[in-house]
Amino acid sequence: MMKSKFFLKRLVLSGNNKKNAILNFEEGLNVIAGASDTGKSFAFDCINYGFGSSDAPALPPEAKGYNSVYLELETVNNDLFTIRRDFDDKGNAYWIYSKIEDIHDDTSFEKIKAESKTDKNISEKILSICGCNYKNLLKKISTGETKKFTFRDFIPLIMVNEGRITQKYSPVHRTSPRGNTLAVSEWTAFQTIVTGEDYVKTSKSESADVIKSRIKGQIQELELLCAELRTEIEELKEAVEGTSIDELDKRIEELQTVIDEKKEYLLSKEEEYCLRIKHLKEADYEKQRISDNVCKFHLLMENYKSDIERLDFIEEAHNVTEQLLDVECPVCHAISKGVIDAKQKELCHKAFLAEKRKTKILMADLGATLENAEINKTNIERENDKLLEDINRLVNDMNESLRPVIDSKLEEIRDLLEKRELWSVMYANDSKIKKYEDRISELESSREKVTNKSKGNIKDISEEKLVQFSEIVKKMLVSWNFIEEKSDVVFNKENKDFCIDGKRKELFGKGARAIINSAFLIGLMEYCYDNRLCHPGIVILDTPLTTFREKDADTDEKDESVGKDIKMAVYDNLATTCKDYQVIIFENEEPTKDLKNKINYIHFTGNDNVDRQGFITD
């Protein structure tokens, strides 16, 4: 299983109406070799830009029209992500949740910042897939000011361009010609990566007099607080004089019992009051019903009287008509004669009497009903009066007897609780005074023990770790045929770099320095994974093996160009030992034919008519 946290799977350069320039990478050793001026260094700069560099690559003429860089990353868990950065938008980037060839309009992505100082940036995303939780680095030695650890702090230790790979200074401790440190954060980043510990600022020790003065001020402040609390306690004692918490609690309990009893009795009276109101409403309803009926009965009685009068009138009219004489009709001159005989007269008389008798019986019944209704109405009015008396009595009892008693008891309880609270404040103040006095004793004891201390030093890398790192680099240089097994490789803390057989790296030639710097970076990656420390698991080198033939060397510096046997040994060793990591080398020197078949090899011919001319093929 690959040890790298992620590896670079593909680099793509795209532009409108331009054929994509693509470099495919694999796990293990990747070599992109061939003629000069074919885009190798430009490809290196594109990778650096994709990893969050603030400097966009300088575009060669053949790159005109290209405007975006894509880096496809595959994690140890086989998750695929793509970083996109545009040359004309250096402040932003895109984190795409897909491999490059599957990107379409609906692909999920996040627009993030390229600058590591902002939130949601390229650095945070890459550190998250590396599982790296480092937080701080030292920024300024003079002030101890720190900065946030970002993925860009890994870059000098995983990517070296052709300008830096041959330099005399250490990859983690650059200096100017005057000897001034240019990159303190590079060294503290190296410390963090090698130790697995964040940088912690060591504060400058204070003088004993300053510490004692501060302790004295704290003691005086506590003594003042104690005096204020004692004054408050004396004032509280006067307010609660003649009482005790036990007596107050007992009296409060007694009052609460009385209140509970009164409340229970009041509740019963309120229930009785509600029942009386209910009965009063029912009686009022019945009284109104009877009153309505009495009105109706009186109307009916008037009707009955009218019926008697109508019957008397009809009977009288009938008797009158019997006494009329025969007369001649003024129209037809006929003589009218009486048509009612004695029998008919008798029948009519009986009918009138029967109807009048029936009506009078109804009137008598109705009169009795009216009398009963009036009696019931009077009884209901008496009952209402009694209910009203009971209701008023209940209201008076509740308002004038029960509630005032309850209110007075509650007021007494409130007064007692206020006094009890004063007792609680007194006890709390006593407790605070004891706590402050204990603290004063501690401070006085610590003041006596204060002595001047020397300034603390920043925690350095242990000798054990540096020896282990040196052994890994030595083993690598031996396998590269650069040194012999008996050679001595030591990490020099003074110049933050390796000395080989007592000779500092800066005294070697350019080609040799490139080999040593390459071993530094690859050895650091191996060291981190041997010790389960955080490292991306990728190293990218630009022309580490190119032989530089210089002018005649000075008396103190020999021409130590790297021979071909060393170059092939480097290729062969990395092809075998770096299968668990990813190493990408941009180089002019080609590996052997057999070795090309064992690694991911890409050849730039520099000739449009022969295979792949260079990085950009359009």
Backbone torsions as a table, in degrees:
resi	resn	phi	psi	omega
1	MET	NA	138.2	-178.7
2	MET	-66.1	136.9	-179.8
3	LYS	-85.7	-21.1	-179.2
4	SER	-60.9	144.9	175.2
5	LYS	-70.0	-31.8	173.7
6	PHE	-158.7	163.8	171.2
7	PHE	-135.5	153.0	179.4
8	LEU	-79.0	116.2	-174.8
9	LYS	-93.6	-33.6	-175.3
10	ARG	-157.8	140.6	171.0
11	LEU	-116.0	126.9	-178.9
12	VAL	-129.9	132.7	173.7
13	LEU	-111.7	124.9	-174.9
14	SER	-128.9	160.3	177.7
15	GLY	-163.5	161.8	179.5
16	ASN	-63.9	129.2	179.6
17	ASN	57.8	28.4	177.8
18	LYS	-120.7	144.4	175.2
19	LYS	-73.3	131.4	-178.8
20	ASN	-59.3	134.4	170.2
21	ALA	-92.2	121.1	-170.2
22	ILE	-126.6	134.9	168.3
23	LEU	-123.6	121.3	178.4
24	ASN	-99.1	132.3	-179.1
25	PHE	-117.3	162.2	179.3
26	GLU	-132.9	172.2	173.7
27	GLU	-66.4	157.1	-179.4
28	GLY	83.4	-146.7	-175.0
29	LEU	-88.3	131.1	174.7
30	ASN	-123.6	126.5	179.1
31	VAL	-122.6	124.8	173.8
32	ILE	-113.0	106.1	-172.3
33	ALA	-128.2	165.0	177.1
34	GLY	146.7	-160.7	-173.8
35	ALA	-66.2	160.2	175.5
36	SER	-70.9	159.1	175.7
37	ASP	60.2	41.6	177.4
38	THR	-117.3	6.8	174.4
39	GLY	101.1	10.4	-179.0
40	LYS	-65.2	-49.3	179.7
41	SER	-66.9	-32.7	176.8
42	PHE	-65.3	-40.4	176.5
43	ALA	-62.4	-41.4	176.4
44	PHE	-58.0	-47.0	-179.6
45	ASP	-64.5	-33.6	177.5
46	CYS	-65.3	-39.9	177.2
47	ILE	-63.6	-45.0	179.2
48	ASN	-60.6	-40.2	178.5
49	TYR	-64.9	-42.0	177.7
50	GLY	-63.4	-29.6	178.9
51	PHE	-84.0	9.3	170.9
52	GLY	107.1	12.5	177.7
53	SER	-62.9	144.3	179.2
54	SER	-80.0	-12.7	-178.8
55	ASP	-102.0	120.2	175.4
56	ALA	-72.3	147.2	-179.6
57	PRO	-61.7	146.4	172.3
58	ALA	-73.7	121.8	-173.7
59	LEU	-82.2	123.4	173.9
60	PRO	-71.6	165.8	-177.5
61	PRO	-54.7	-40.1	-176.8
62	GLU	-69.5	-11.7	-179.7
63	ALA	-92.8	4.3	179.4
64	LYS	-60.5	132.1	-178.7
65	GLY	97.9	-16.8	175.8
66	TYR	-85.6	138.3	-175.6
67	ASN	-135.7	-1.4	-177.4
68	SER	-140.2	142.6	174.5
69	VAL	-112.1	133.7	175.9
70	TYR	-119.7	130.4	171.7
71	LEU	-116.7	120.4	178.0
72	GLU	-98.4	123.7	-176.9
73	LEU	-114.0	140.9	173.7
74	GLU	-121.6	126.6	-176.6
75	THR	-85.3	172.4	178.4
76	VAL	-63.3	-21.4	177.5
77	ASN	-93.3	12.0	178.6
78	ASN	68.5	18.9	172.6
79	ASP	-80.4	143.4	-177.4
80	LEU	-113.7	130.9	177.0
81	PHE	-133.9	154.3	177.1
82	THR	-129.8	133.4	173.7
83	ILE	-102.4	130.0	175.8
84	ARG	-120.3	132.7	173.0
85	ARG	-134.1	139.5	179.7
86	ASP	-102.2	141.4	-178.7
87	PHE	-64.4	-29.9	-177.1
88	ASP	-93.9	10.0	179.2
89	ASP	-141.9	73.0	-173.3
90	LYS	-70.0	-17.2	-176.4
91	GLY	-82.5	-18.6	-173.6
92	ASN	-122.8	164.3	176.3
93	ALA	-150.7	172.8	-179.4
94	TYR	-131.1	126.8	176.2
95	TRP	-102.1	110.4	-170.5
96	ILE	-108.9	131.9	-176.6
97	TYR	-90.1	62.8	-177.9
98	SER	-171.1	159.7	169.3
99	LYS	-78.0	164.9	-169.7
100	ILE	-61.1	-44.7	-173.4
101	GLU	-70.1	-15.6	179.7
102	ASP	-99.6	6.5	-178.9
103	ILE	-72.6	128.9	175.6
104	HIS	-145.6	-175.1	-173.4
105	ASP	-62.0	-30.2	-176.3
106	ASP	-94.8	4.0	-178.4
107	THR	-67.2	136.0	-179.2
108	SER	-71.1	135.8	178.9
109	PHE	-153.1	165.5	173.5
110	GLU	-126.6	134.6	172.1
111	LYS	-86.5	120.0	-175.2
112	ILE	-125.6	173.3	179.4
113	LYS	-92.6	146.3	175.9
114	ALA	-81.6	-32.4	-176.8
115	GLU	-72.1	127.2	-175.7
116	SER	-70.4	-16.6	-177.6
117	LYS	-76.5	-14.4	-177.6
118	THR	-96.3	170.5	175.1
119	ASP	-81.6	155.6	178.8
120	LYS	53.2	71.6	-176.7
121	ASN	-128.0	176.0	-179.1
122	ILE	-58.6	-42.5	-177.5
123	SER	-57.5	-48.1	-179.1
124	GLU	-58.7	-42.3	-178.3
125	LYS	-64.4	-46.7	-177.4
126	ILE	-69.9	-40.5	177.4
127	LEU	-61.8	-33.5	-179.4
128	SER	-66.8	-39.6	179.3
129	ILE	-77.4	-16.0	173.9
130	CYS	-84.8	-11.7	-175.9
131	GLY	66.8	30.4	-176.0
132	CYS	-95.1	126.0	-176.6
133	ASN	-115.6	17.8	178.3
134	TYR	-64.2	145.2	-173.5
135	LYS	-116.0	-47.0	-167.1
136	ASN	-126.8	151.2	171.7
137	LEU	-135.4	151.5	174.7
138	LEU	-74.4	131.3	-179.6
139	LYS	-105.2	-42.3	-179.9
140	LYS	-131.5	125.5	-179.0
141	ILE	-68.0	-38.1	-173.6
142	SER	-65.2	-36.7	-175.8
143	THR	-108.0	-13.2	-175.3
144	GLY	75.3	13.1	-179.5
145	GLU	-63.6	138.0	-178.2
146	THR	-110.6	164.5	173.8
147	LYS	-134.0	163.7	-178.8
148	LYS	-73.8	137.6	174.7
149	PHE	-74.2	128.6	-179.3
150	THR	-129.1	170.6	177.3
151	PHE	-63.7	-27.7	178.3
152	ARG	-63.7	-21.6	176.3
153	ASP	-73.0	-20.3	173.5
154	PHE	-77.1	-28.7	-169.0
155	ILE	-53.5	-48.5	179.5
156	PRO	-61.2	-17.3	-177.8
157	LEU	-103.3	1.0	176.2
158	ILE	-131.7	-15.0	179.4
159	MET	-133.7	125.7	177.2
160	VAL	-133.1	123.6	179.9
161	ASN	-84.2	176.5	-175.0
162	GLU	-67.3	-19.6	177.6
163	GLY	-75.6	-40.9	-176.0
164	ARG	-86.8	-21.6	-169.9
165	ILE	-68.8	-21.2	-179.8
166	THR	-105.1	4.2	-174.7
167	GLN	-70.5	158.4	-177.0
168	LYS	-78.4	-29.3	-175.2
169	TYR	-76.5	161.8	-179.3
170	SER	-69.3	147.9	175.4
171	PRO	-59.7	-17.9	-176.7
172	VAL	-117.9	8.8	-178.1
173	HIS	-155.2	73.0	179.4
174	ARG	-74.0	146.6	175.5
175	THR	-136.1	152.7	176.4
176	SER	-81.6	169.5	177.5
177	PRO	-55.6	-26.1	179.1
178	ARG	-84.1	-4.4	179.5
179	GLY	92.6	4.9	-180.0
180	ASN	-78.7	138.9	178.3
181	THR	-71.9	128.3	-179.8
182	LEU	-97.7	-22.2	-173.9
183	ALA	-141.1	75.5	176.5
184	VAL	-58.8	-38.4	-176.7
185	SER	-64.9	-27.1	178.2
186	GLU	-66.2	-39.2	178.8
187	TRP	-70.8	-44.3	179.7
188	THR	-68.4	-29.5	174.0
189	ALA	-64.9	-41.4	177.0
190	PHE	-62.0	-42.7	177.4
191	GLN	-58.9	-46.6	-179.1
192	THR	-62.4	-44.7	-176.9
193	ILE	-66.8	-39.7	-177.5
194	VAL	-75.0	-34.8	-177.2
195	THR	-94.8	-22.1	-175.5
196	GLY	75.8	16.2	-177.4
197	GLU	-121.6	137.9	175.3
198	ASP	-66.3	152.6	173.6
199	TYR	-69.8	133.3	176.4
200	VAL	-122.9	124.9	-178.7
201	LYS	-70.1	130.7	175.4
202	THR	-92.9	115.0	-176.8
203	SER	-70.8	148.1	176.3
204	LYS	-70.7	131.5	-177.8
205	SER	-67.4	142.5	176.0
206	GLU	-84.2	156.7	177.5
207	SER	-71.9	157.5	-179.3
208	ALA	-61.4	-38.5	-178.9
209	ASP	-64.2	-40.9	178.9
210	VAL	-63.9	-43.8	-179.0
211	ILE	-64.3	-44.7	179.9
212	LYS	-63.6	-39.2	179.4
213	SER	-64.1	-41.2	179.1
214	ARG	-65.8	-40.2	178.3
215	ILE	-64.6	-41.1	178.2
216	LYS	-60.2	-41.5	177.9
217	GLY	-62.3	-39.7	177.8
218	GLN	-64.7	-40.4	179.1
219	ILE	-64.4	-44.8	179.7
220	GLN	-61.4	-39.7	179.2
221	GLU	-64.7	-41.0	178.7
222	LEU	-67.5	-39.6	177.9
223	GLU	-63.2	-38.4	177.5
224	LEU	-64.0	-41.6	177.7
225	LEU	-62.6	-41.6	178.9
226	CYS	-62.4	-42.4	179.4
227	ALA	-62.6	-42.8	179.4
228	GLU	-63.5	-40.5	179.7
229	LEU	-66.3	-39.4	178.6
230	ARG	-64.9	-40.3	177.1
231	THR	-61.4	-42.9	179.7
232	GLU	-64.6	-37.7	179.0
233	ILE	-63.1	-41.7	179.0
234	GLU	-62.3	-40.7	178.3
235	GLU	-66.0	-36.9	179.2
236	LEU	-68.9	-35.7	179.6
237	LYS	-61.1	-39.6	177.5
238	GLU	-64.1	-37.2	-177.6
239	ALA	-71.1	-27.9	-176.9
240	VAL	-108.9	15.3	-178.0
241	GLU	-59.4	138.4	178.6
242	GLY	84.7	5.9	179.0
243	THR	-127.5	164.4	172.4
244	SER	-142.3	159.6	-178.8
245	ILE	-62.4	-39.3	-179.4
246	ASP	-63.3	-45.3	179.1
247	GLU	-63.1	-42.2	179.6
248	LEU	-63.1	-43.7	179.9
249	ASP	-63.5	-40.5	179.9
250	LYS	-64.0	-46.5	-179.1
251	ARG	-66.0	-39.5	177.9
252	ILE	-62.5	-40.4	178.9
253	GLU	-64.4	-41.2	178.4
254	GLU	-62.5	-46.9	-179.5
255	LEU	-62.7	-38.7	180.0
256	GLN	-64.8	-36.0	177.3
257	THR	-63.8	-46.1	178.7
258	VAL	-60.3	-44.6	-179.0
259	ILE	-62.0	-41.9	179.7
260	ASP	-62.5	-41.4	179.0
261	GLU	-64.9	-45.6	-179.9
262	LYS	-63.9	-38.8	178.5
263	LYS	-64.4	-38.9	178.3
264	GLU	-64.5	-43.7	178.4
265	TYR	-65.3	-40.6	178.3
266	LEU	-61.4	-39.0	178.8
267	LEU	-62.7	-40.3	178.7
268	SER	-64.7	-39.7	178.2
269	LYS	-66.1	-37.3	178.1
270	GLU	-65.7	-36.9	176.1
271	GLU	-65.4	-42.4	178.4
272	GLU	-64.0	-40.1	178.1
273	TYR	-60.2	-45.2	-179.9
274	CYS	-63.2	-37.4	179.5
275	LEU	-67.2	-40.9	178.8
276	ARG	-64.8	-42.1	177.8
277	ILE	-60.6	-40.4	179.0
278	LYS	-62.0	-46.7	179.3
279	HIS	-63.2	-39.2	-179.9
280	LEU	-62.0	-41.9	179.0
281	LYS	-64.9	-40.3	179.1
282	GLU	-64.5	-42.1	180.0
283	ALA	-65.3	-41.3	177.4
284	ASP	-61.2	-39.3	178.3
285	TYR	-64.4	-43.3	-178.6
286	GLU	-67.7	-38.6	178.1
287	LYS	-62.1	-42.9	179.5
288	GLN	-65.4	-38.3	178.9
289	ARG	-63.3	-44.0	-180.0
290	ILE	-64.8	-41.8	179.6
291	SER	-59.9	-42.0	178.5
292	ASP	-62.3	-41.3	-179.9
293	ASN	-66.9	-40.0	179.3
294	VAL	-59.7	-42.0	178.0
295	CYS	-60.7	-43.7	179.3
296	LYS	-65.0	-39.4	-179.0
297	PHE	-65.4	-40.1	177.9
298	HIS	-61.7	-40.7	176.7
299	LEU	-62.0	-41.4	179.4
300	LEU	-66.0	-38.4	178.6
301	MET	-62.7	-41.4	177.8
302	GLU	-62.1	-37.1	177.5
303	ASN	-64.0	-43.0	179.7
304	TYR	-60.8	-44.6	178.6
305	LYS	-59.7	-41.5	178.1
306	SER	-62.2	-37.9	179.5
307	ASP	-63.8	-41.1	-180.0
308	ILE	-63.3	-44.9	-179.1
309	GLU	-64.0	-40.1	180.0
310	ARG	-63.3	-40.7	-180.0
311	LEU	-65.6	-41.3	179.3
312	ASP	-63.0	-39.4	-179.1
313	PHE	-66.4	-41.7	-179.2
314	ILE	-65.4	-41.5	-178.1
315	GLU	-65.8	-39.8	-179.6
316	GLU	-67.3	-40.7	177.3
317	ALA	-62.5	-36.9	179.7
318	HIS	-64.3	-43.3	179.9
319	ASN	-64.5	-35.9	-178.8
320	VAL	-67.7	-41.5	-177.5
321	THR	-65.7	-25.8	178.8
322	GLU	-68.8	-24.5	-175.9
323	GLN	-91.3	2.1	-179.9
324	LEU	-72.9	145.3	178.1
325	LEU	-85.3	162.9	175.2
326	ASP	-71.7	132.6	-178.3
327	VAL	-133.9	160.6	-179.8
328	GLU	-90.2	138.6	178.4
329	CYS	-71.8	128.2	-177.4
330	PRO	-67.6	-16.1	-178.4
331	VAL	-94.4	-57.8	-175.1
332	CYS	-100.3	-5.8	178.6
333	HIS	65.2	22.6	176.4
334	ALA	-83.4	154.4	-178.2
335	ILE	-95.5	118.6	177.3
336	SER	-81.1	139.2	-177.9
337	LYS	-127.4	151.1	176.8
338	GLY	-60.2	136.4	-175.9
339	VAL	-114.0	-5.2	-177.3
340	ILE	-96.2	121.1	178.9
341	ASP	-92.9	-179.0	-174.7
342	ALA	-68.5	-35.4	-178.5
343	LYS	-67.1	-44.4	178.3
344	GLN	-62.2	-39.5	179.2
345	LYS	-61.3	-41.6	179.8
346	GLU	-64.4	-41.5	-179.5
347	LEU	-64.9	-41.7	178.7
348	CYS	-63.1	-42.0	-178.8
349	HIS	-61.5	-42.8	179.1
350	LYS	-63.8	-39.4	-179.5
351	ALA	-63.2	-42.6	178.6
352	PHE	-61.7	-43.4	-178.2
353	LEU	-64.2	-42.5	-179.3
354	ALA	-62.5	-43.6	-178.7
355	GLU	-66.0	-40.9	-179.9
356	LYS	-66.8	-39.3	179.6
357	ARG	-63.8	-43.6	-180.0
358	LYS	-61.6	-43.2	-179.2
359	THR	-65.5	-40.0	180.0
360	LYS	-67.0	-35.3	176.7
361	ILE	-63.1	-43.1	179.0
362	LEU	-63.2	-39.0	179.1
363	MET	-64.9	-36.8	179.4
364	ALA	-66.4	-44.9	178.1
365	ASP	-61.9	-42.1	-179.9
366	LEU	-65.1	-37.2	178.5
367	GLY	-63.5	-41.1	178.4
368	ALA	-63.9	-39.4	179.2
369	THR	-64.3	-42.6	178.5
370	LEU	-62.0	-39.9	-179.9
371	GLU	-63.9	-43.9	178.2
372	ASN	-63.2	-39.8	-179.5
373	ALA	-63.6	-42.4	178.8
374	GLU	-63.9	-39.6	178.0
375	ILE	-62.3	-45.6	180.0
376	ASN	-62.4	-40.3	179.0
377	LYS	-61.1	-43.2	179.7
378	THR	-64.5	-41.5	178.8
379	ASN	-62.5	-42.4	179.4
380	ILE	-63.6	-40.2	178.8
381	GLU	-63.1	-40.0	176.8
382	ARG	-62.9	-42.7	180.0
383	GLU	-62.7	-41.6	177.6
384	ASN	-60.5	-42.6	178.4
385	ASP	-60.0	-41.5	179.4
386	LYS	-66.3	-41.1	178.8
387	LEU	-62.5	-41.4	178.6
388	LEU	-63.0	-39.7	177.0
389	GLU	-62.3	-42.9	179.7
390	ASP	-64.4	-42.0	-179.0
391	ILE	-63.9	-45.4	179.1
392	ASN	-63.0	-38.6	178.2
393	ARG	-63.7	-43.5	179.0
394	LEU	-63.1	-43.5	-178.9
395	VAL	-62.7	-44.6	179.0
396	ASN	-62.3	-40.8	-178.9
397	ASP	-62.5	-43.8	-178.7
398	MET	-70.6	-43.2	-174.4
399	ASN	-77.8	-34.5	-173.1
400	GLU	-100.9	-18.8	-176.2
401	SER	-115.0	-57.5	-171.8
402	LEU	-75.0	-54.4	-174.9
403	ARG	-63.2	-43.5	177.3
404	PRO	-59.0	-37.4	178.9
405	VAL	-64.5	-46.4	179.8
406	ILE	-61.7	-45.7	-179.0
407	ASP	-61.3	-40.9	-179.3
408	SER	-65.9	-39.4	179.2
409	LYS	-66.8	-39.8	178.2
410	LEU	-63.5	-40.6	178.6
411	GLU	-63.2	-38.8	178.3
412	GLU	-66.1	-39.5	177.9
413	ILE	-63.0	-41.9	178.8
414	ARG	-59.9	-42.2	178.5
415	ASP	-62.9	-41.1	-179.8
416	LEU	-67.2	-39.2	179.1
417	LEU	-65.3	-36.3	176.9
418	GLU	-62.3	-42.3	177.5
419	LYS	-66.4	-38.5	178.6
420	ARG	-64.5	-37.7	177.7
421	GLU	-62.5	-36.0	177.3
422	LEU	-63.3	-39.9	175.6
423	TRP	-61.5	-41.8	179.7
424	SER	-62.9	-41.1	178.1
425	VAL	-62.9	-38.9	178.2
426	MET	-61.1	-46.8	179.6
427	TYR	-63.3	-40.8	179.6
428	ALA	-63.4	-40.3	178.7
429	ASN	-65.6	-39.3	176.0
430	ASP	-59.8	-42.4	179.8
431	SER	-64.8	-41.0	178.4
432	LYS	-63.2	-42.4	-179.8
433	ILE	-60.4	-42.5	179.2
434	LYS	-63.3	-42.3	179.5
435	LYS	-63.4	-43.9	179.6
436	TYR	-65.7	-39.5	179.5
437	GLU	-64.4	-39.1	176.1
438	ASP	-62.7	-41.6	179.4
439	ARG	-66.4	-37.8	176.6
440	ILE	-60.8	-41.0	179.0
441	SER	-63.6	-41.3	178.6
442	GLU	-63.3	-43.6	-178.8
443	LEU	-66.0	-40.5	178.4
444	GLU	-63.4	-38.2	178.1
445	SER	-66.4	-43.3	-179.7
446	SER	-68.3	-31.9	179.1
447	ARG	-64.3	-35.9	179.7
448	GLU	-70.0	-24.8	-176.9
449	LYS	-92.1	-5.6	-176.4
450	VAL	-68.6	130.4	174.6
451	THR	-137.2	162.7	177.8
452	ASN	-70.9	134.6	179.0
453	LYS	-121.4	150.5	178.3
454	SER	-76.8	159.5	-179.4
455	LYS	-66.7	135.4	179.7
456	GLY	-73.9	156.2	178.9
457	ASN	-104.7	152.7	175.9
458	ILE	-67.7	134.6	-179.2
459	LYS	-62.2	128.0	-176.6
460	ASP	-103.4	174.7	177.4
461	ILE	-74.5	134.8	-178.1
462	SER	-67.9	152.9	179.0
463	GLU	-61.8	-34.9	180.0
464	GLU	-60.6	-42.6	-179.3
465	LYS	-68.7	-40.2	180.0
466	LEU	-66.4	-35.7	177.2
467	VAL	-65.2	-42.9	178.6
468	GLN	-61.9	-44.3	178.5
469	PHE	-61.7	-43.0	-179.7
470	SER	-63.0	-38.2	179.6
471	GLU	-64.9	-39.0	178.5
472	ILE	-64.5	-44.6	179.7
473	VAL	-65.5	-41.0	179.0
474	LYS	-60.9	-47.1	179.9
475	LYS	-57.8	-38.8	-179.3
476	MET	-68.3	-45.4	-179.0
477	LEU	-66.2	-33.5	176.2
478	VAL	-65.9	-44.6	-179.4
479	SER	-68.3	-19.9	177.8
480	TRP	-89.5	5.6	-179.1
481	ASN	62.7	23.1	-179.8
482	PHE	-86.4	-35.8	177.0
483	ILE	-133.8	171.3	178.1
484	GLU	-94.9	164.5	-178.1
485	GLU	-60.7	-31.8	-177.5
486	LYS	-80.8	-5.5	-178.6
487	SER	-65.6	154.5	-178.8
488	ASP	-109.1	120.7	178.9
489	VAL	-116.0	118.7	-175.5
490	VAL	-130.5	138.9	174.9
491	PHE	-85.4	116.5	-177.7
492	ASN	-88.6	117.1	-177.6
493	LYS	-69.0	-24.0	-177.2
494	GLU	-67.9	-49.7	179.8
495	ASN	-103.6	7.5	175.2
496	LYS	57.0	40.8	-177.7
497	ASP	-153.6	177.4	-176.5
498	PHE	-87.4	143.4	168.4
499	CYS	-113.6	133.8	-178.5
500	ILE	-115.1	116.7	-176.7
501	ASP	53.6	40.9	177.6
502	GLY	80.0	0.5	-177.8
503	LYS	-102.7	125.0	179.9
504	ARG	-69.8	150.8	-176.9
505	LYS	-59.8	-35.7	-176.2
506	GLU	-62.4	-17.1	-179.8
507	LEU	-89.4	-5.4	176.7
508	PHE	-83.2	164.6	174.8
509	GLY	-73.3	171.8	-176.0
510	LYS	-60.0	-47.3	-178.6
511	GLY	-60.0	-42.3	178.7
512	ALA	-66.1	-40.1	179.3
513	ARG	-63.1	-36.3	178.2
514	ALA	-63.8	-39.4	177.8
515	ILE	-64.4	-45.7	-178.5
516	ILE	-65.2	-42.2	178.7
517	ASN	-64.2	-38.2	177.7
518	SER	-64.3	-42.4	178.2
519	ALA	-64.9	-35.0	177.8
520	PHE	-57.1	-51.7	-175.5
521	LEU	-69.0	-46.6	-178.4
522	ILE	-69.3	-37.4	177.6
523	GLY	-64.4	-38.0	177.2
524	LEU	-62.1	-41.0	178.1
525	MET	-61.5	-44.7	179.8
526	GLU	-65.6	-41.3	178.0
527	TYR	-57.9	-45.9	-178.1
528	CYS	-61.0	-42.7	-177.7
529	TYR	-75.9	-29.1	174.0
530	ASP	-65.7	-30.1	-177.1
531	ASN	-106.2	14.5	178.4
532	ARG	54.4	42.6	176.9
533	LEU	-104.2	157.9	-174.1
534	CYS	-71.9	129.4	176.0
535	HIS	-160.1	139.0	-178.5
536	PRO	-60.5	-26.8	-178.9
537	GLY	85.0	24.1	179.5
538	ILE	-139.5	137.6	174.4
539	VAL	-132.4	133.2	-178.5
540	ILE	-124.6	121.2	-175.4
541	LEU	-121.1	138.1	177.9
542	ASP	-109.7	114.4	179.0
543	THR	50.6	58.5	178.2
544	PRO	-78.7	-14.8	-172.4
545	LEU	-113.8	-1.8	-178.1
546	THR	-62.8	132.2	179.9
547	THR	-82.9	125.2	176.8
548	PHE	-104.4	119.1	176.6
549	ARG	-101.2	115.4	-174.2
550	GLU	-99.4	177.8	172.2
551	LYS	-66.0	171.1	-179.6
552	ASP	-52.1	133.7	-176.0
553	ALA	-68.5	152.5	173.4
554	ASP	-69.3	170.0	-177.2
555	THR	-62.2	-27.1	-178.3
556	ASP	-101.3	9.1	180.0
557	GLU	-146.1	119.4	179.8
558	LYS	-86.3	160.9	173.1
559	ASP	-82.4	104.8	-175.9
560	GLU	-115.3	60.7	175.5
561	SER	-67.2	155.2	-175.5
562	VAL	-87.9	127.6	-179.2
563	GLY	-79.0	167.1	-176.0
564	LYS	-67.0	-33.9	179.7
565	ASP	-63.7	-35.0	177.7
566	ILE	-68.1	-42.3	-179.2
567	LYS	-60.4	-46.8	-179.0
568	MET	-67.6	-32.4	176.7
569	ALA	-65.7	-38.2	176.9
570	VAL	-61.7	-49.0	178.8
571	TYR	-58.1	-48.6	-175.5
572	ASP	-63.3	-43.4	-179.2
573	ASN	-66.1	-44.1	-178.9
574	LEU	-67.1	-35.1	178.0
575	ALA	-63.1	-29.1	-177.8
576	THR	-90.4	-42.4	-169.9
577	THR	-93.1	-16.5	-173.9
578	CYS	-104.4	26.9	179.7
579	LYS	-68.3	-23.2	179.7
580	ASP	-88.2	-5.5	-179.8
581	TYR	-125.3	-171.2	173.1
582	GLN	-129.5	123.4	175.9
583	VAL	-123.1	124.4	179.4
584	ILE	-115.3	123.4	-178.7
585	ILE	-121.1	124.2	170.2
586	PHE	-97.8	120.2	-168.9
587	GLU	-149.1	151.1	173.7
588	ASN	-81.4	-33.0	-175.8
589	GLU	-81.3	128.0	-179.9
590	GLU	-84.2	148.5	170.7
591	PRO	-76.2	172.8	178.8
592	THR	-68.3	163.9	-178.1
593	LYS	-62.5	-42.3	179.7
594	ASP	-63.6	-38.7	-177.8
595	LEU	-70.1	-32.5	179.8
596	LYS	-58.6	-32.6	-178.3
597	ASN	-76.5	-14.3	-177.5
598	LYS	-97.1	-10.2	-175.0
599	ILE	-128.0	176.3	171.7
600	ASN	-88.1	103.1	-174.1
601	TYR	-113.1	131.1	177.1
602	ILE	-123.8	126.8	-176.1
603	HIS	-112.2	128.4	173.2
604	PHE	-102.4	118.1	-175.3
605	THR	-81.6	-27.8	-174.1
606	GLY	78.9	5.6	-176.9
607	ASN	-127.3	123.0	-179.2
608	ASP	-60.4	-23.6	-174.3
609	ASN	-96.0	-1.9	-177.0
610	VAL	-126.0	110.6	176.1
611	ASP	46.9	-137.3	-178.0
612	ARG	-89.2	120.4	-175.5
613	GLN	-68.3	-43.5	-177.6
614	GLY	-172.8	-164.9	-179.0
615	PHE	-59.4	-47.5	-179.8
616	ILE	-96.3	119.6	-174.0
617	THR	-104.9	-4.8	-177.7
618	ASP	-78.9	NA	NA
